[in-house]
Amino acid sequence: MARTNLEALRAKCKLICNTCYADDDVLIDVLEENGLEPTSQAVQQTKDDVRLAECAAIVVAGWVETQRSEGGMSVGISRNAVVSSLVAWCERFGLDASKYLSDSMTVVQDGSNMY
């Protein structure tokens, strides 16, 4: 079954970080900023589409679990595991992971006390 770029990007984000559920607005924005039409059919084997992989790296690197902790990932998410996965997927697609990683990927211990 053929998938759209939007569906393929959503799947790639979950491959990198299985708890990354970015909303459609975020995914569409990243796709369009990188010259990909969200509703167009994704290439048959999306692993060959480096631009789609770059979009996934951008989304995951900037991802924040907003349901429970604005400003960082909840403690249920291992920063090191996300970083390791992002690095591995970047290597698979020939991307420089350092372009997407930063020290600002923080972990929040108690997001409910931030308000």
N, C-alpha and C positions, 0 to 999 in steps of 0.2 A: 504494500500500500504506500502510495506516494505521500510524503509529508511536506508541509509548508516550511519555509525558513523559520517561522515562529515556533512551530512544533519541534523542529530539529534543534533549535537553540535551547528550548526548554529542556529537552532530553539531555543535551550536552552539559548544561548547568547541573543537572541532577547526577550525571556521571562523575563530574568533578567533586561535587559536594551533595550527597544524597538528601540533605535537608534544605537545599537552596530552592525555594519556591518563589521566584521573582514574579511579580504580577505582569500582566500583558503590557501595560503602559511602559514599564521599564524595558522589557524585552524588545518591544516595537521601536522604542526610541534608540536603543543601542544598534539594532539592525539598520535602521534608516540612517543613523550617523555614520555607519560603515558601508553604505552603498548597497544594502541588501533589502529587497522588497519583502516585507513580512509575509504576504500572502502568496508569493511565488513558490513554485515547487522547488524544494531543496534538491541539490544534486543527489544522484542515486546513492552514492556512498559519501555521506557528509564528512567522513574522515579526510577526504581529499580537499575539502573546502577550508582553506586556512582562514579566510575572512570570518567564517562562521565560528571557527575555533577561537579566533581572537575575540569575537563578541562574547563567547562563553567565559573566557578568561576575564574580560572586563566586568561582566556581571558578577561572577563569583568573587573577584577581588574586592568589589565594592559592596558586596552583599552584607546586609545587616538583618538580623532576625527581629524585625520591627514588632512582631506580635507580643514579644515578651521583654525586649530590652533595646530600646533606642540607643544608638551610639556604640554598639558592639555586638559580638556574637554572645549568645547565652552560654553559661558554663556547661550546658549539655553538648556544646560543640567544641571539639578540640581544634584550637587554632593550628597546632602543629600538623594535625591530620589534614586539615584543609590546605595548608601551605604545601605539604608533601604531595598531595593529590594534584594540586594546581601545577606544581613543578613537573610532575610526571606527565601530565597531559600536555603541557607546553612543549616538553621534549618530544613527545610523540608527533606533534604537529610542526616541529621545527621553530617554535617561538621562544623568545627570550623571556623567561619567567620573571626576571628582575624588573621588567617593564611594567608588570602588573602587581607585584608585591610591594608592600610598604609596612613600616612599623605601625601604621595607624590601624591595622587590623587588630583590634583590641578585644579582650574578653571582659564582659560585665558580670560581676559577681551577684548583684541584686538590683536588677533593672527596676523593680517596683519602688525602690527608694529614690529613684532619680527625679521624681515629680514633686 
